Amino acid sequence: MRYFIEISYLGTNCHGWQSQPNAITIQEISENCLSKILDTPIKLVAAGRTDKGVHANQMFAHFDIRTKISEKDTFIHNANSFLPNEIVVKNLLLVNDNSHARFDAISRKYEYLISLEKNPFEINKVFYFKRNLDLESMNKCCEILMQYTDFKSFSKSKSDVKTYECNIFMAKWSFDKNRMVFTIKADRFLRNMVRAIVGTLIENGLGKISAKDFKSIIEKRDRQLAGFSVPAHGLYLKKIEYNWDNILIHEQKKV
């Protein structure tokens, strides 16, 4: 049996999603918990990897188990009883045997939160930035961003990837009270890509680079020309989309 599990987490105290030696990760904590309550070794394959300090409102991962999980609600309750407060299991879905949390994902949506007001209750949850930014200019750069598909300029240096091609479906800035929100949706993302894009857009919002400069940065495919990477704690994986009609078994509630 193959299952998709939906998880939310606050990434502050973990070294990202992926298991690694001598570090506490979301994957390791989750696998240990599921292995205990299901009384069998569980290996999770996630839709993607979030870096140290990055949060997720919605992450999906799949795992295989020999026997069917009969009581979904009991499973979710037990999992959340064992997991630390920063990690929550939200749903469990029985899927086709060949369904894959990563490769079947149609899109991922991220948000980056910038607070213009210092707030002690938002420490490690938003990026506090006290300088005013030109929202209109930054959104013009977002329009430029969506005209391209090669984003090597915003990829972490020496990343081991076969292609830097990504299809961006949406990118925009919005303003709500004292908070600026950058929303971006694409079929895939490169490592550190969103944080590098945000840092470069901030350079534009401060008037340090023009829209023409922003376009040139993309075309030259050189990470050193792009802006700084904003802190991880302002980044949230918001939503992952699938074609559930091709994945789910029987009548189950779609996400």
N, C-alpha and C positions, 0 to 999 in steps of 0.2 A: 504494500500500500504506500502511496506517496501523498504527502500532505503539504499544503502551503500554510505557514504560520505567519500571522500579522503581528508585528511588534512595534511598540513605541519606546523611545528611550531618551534620557538626558545624558549627553556624552561627557559631561564635565569631569567625572572621576575615572574615566576609562581611556585606554590608549587606542581608541577607534573600534571598528567592528572586528577586523580580522585577528584571529588568534596569532600570538607571537610569543617567543620565549621571554620569560622574566617580565611579563607585563599583563595587567588585567585588561581584558577586552570584553566587549558585548557578546561576541560569538562564544568565547570560552565559558562565560557565566551562564549563558542561555543553554548551551549544550550540556553542561554539568547538571543544570536543573532538570532538563527534559529527560536526560539519561536516568536520573533518580526516580522521577515520578512514573516513567514508562518501564523502568527496570530492564533497560537494554541500551547499549551504546547508541547515541544519536549524533549524527553529523549534519550540520546545517550548511546549505548552499544558498547564499544570499543574493538578492537582486543587484547588489553593489557593495562597495566598501566606503564607509565614512571614516575620515581621519580623526585623530585624537582631538577631543573637545567638540566635535560636530554632533548635533542632535538629530533625531528622526521622529517626526510625527507618524510616519508610516514607512515601515521596512517590511519586506516580505522575504521569506527564506523557505526552502523546501527540505524535507527529510523523508527517509524511507523507514518503514517499520513492517514487520511480518504480519501482525494482526491488526484488525481494524480497531480504531478508538471508538468505543461505543457511546460514551457520554461526553460530548463536546464541552458542555457547560462545566462539568466536573473537572475535565482536563484543564480548562482555562482557569478555574478557581484554584486548583492545586498548584498550577504553574506560578500564578501570581502570589500564592502564599509562600513559595520558596524563593522567588526572585527578590532582589533588593528593590527599594522603592523607586529607583531611577529607571527600572525596566518593567514594562507592562505587556503582557500578551493580550491582544484584543480580539483575535479571531483564529479559527482553525478551519481549513477547507480541504476536503478530500478531492484530489485532482487526478487526471489521467497519468498513467505511469511515465509517459515521456514528457510531461510538463516540466518546465525549468524556470525557476524564479528569476534567473538572470537573463537567459536568452529569449524568453517569451515576453519579456517586458516591452511594451510599446513605447513608453515614455517615462521620464522621471521629471519631477518638478521640485525645484529648490527655492527657498526664500532666504534672503540675507537681511537681517534687521540692524538698523543703525538708530541709536537714540541720540537726540540732540540735547537731552536733559539727563544729568547725572541722577541715577536712581539706585540706591543700595539693594533694592529687591530684585534688580535685574542683572546683578553681577554674574558673569559667566553665561548670560542668556542673550545679551545684545552687545553690540559694539558701540561704546560711547564715543561720539565724535562731536566736539563742540563747535566746529567751524561750519559756517553756512555753505551749502552746496547748491549749484545751479541745476535744479531738477529738469528744466526744459532742455538744457544743453545735453545732459546725461541721457535723456530719452531719445534725443536725436542720434546719439552714438549707439543706442540700442537698436535703432532702425538700421544703422550701418552694420552692426553685428550680425543681424539676421540675413544679410546679403551674402554671407560667407559660410563655408563648411569646413575649412581647414583652420584649426585653432592651436597650432603648435606654439604660437606666441604666448598662449595662456596655459600651457602644459608644464608640469613640473619637469625641470631639467633632468635628462638621462632617464626618462620614463621608458619602460620596456613595453612599448605598444607597437602594433603593426600599422596602425593608421591614426592620423590626427583628425579624421573626418567625423564631424558631428552635425546632425540636422537640428537646428534650433527652431522650435515652433513658436516661441513667444519669449520676449525679454522686455521688461519695463520697470520703471520706478514709480512708486506711488507715495503719497504723504498722508499720514494720519496723526493728527495732533503733534506730538513732539517726536514722532518716529518716521523714518524713511524705510521703505521696504522695496528691495529688489527681488523681482520674481522672474525666474527663468525656467523654461521647459524645453527639453530636447530628448532625442531618442537615446543618447548616451552622453557621458561626460568624461573628460580626461581628468587625471589626477591633479587636484589643486586648481582646476579650471575656473570654477565659479569664484573662488576667492581672488584669483588673479584678475579676472574680469572686473570684479567689484573694485579692487584697488586701482585699476587703470581708469575706470569710470569716475572714481573719486578725483583722480588727477585732472580729469576733464572738468568735473564740477567745481574744482578750485581755480580753474582757469590756467592750469599749468600746461595742458596740451589742448589742441583744437580738435574738432571733429576730423579734419584732414589728417592730423597726426595720429588719431586713433585708427583711422583706416590704414595708414601706412604701417602702423605697428602690426596689424593683422597680416598684411600682405608680406611683410619681411620675415615672418615666421621665426622670430628671435625672442626668446623669453626675456632676455636682458633688456630689451627695449620697452617691455610692458611695465606697468606699475607694480607696486608692492602687493603682497598677498595679505588681505585683511585677516584679523584673528579668527580662528576656527569657531569660537563660541557664539558668533552671530549667525552661523549657518545652520539651516534646518532642511532636511530631506522631508518634503511635505506630502508628496503623493507619487505612487507608482501605478501606472495603468497597464492593464492586460485586456486581451480579448477573452473575457470569462466564458463565453459560449464554447470556446475551443479547449478550455482547461478544466472546468468543473465537471464532476461526476454527479449525476442525478440533479434534483432541484435543490440548490443551495442559494443562500442569500449572496448576491453579488456585492462586491466592495466598491 
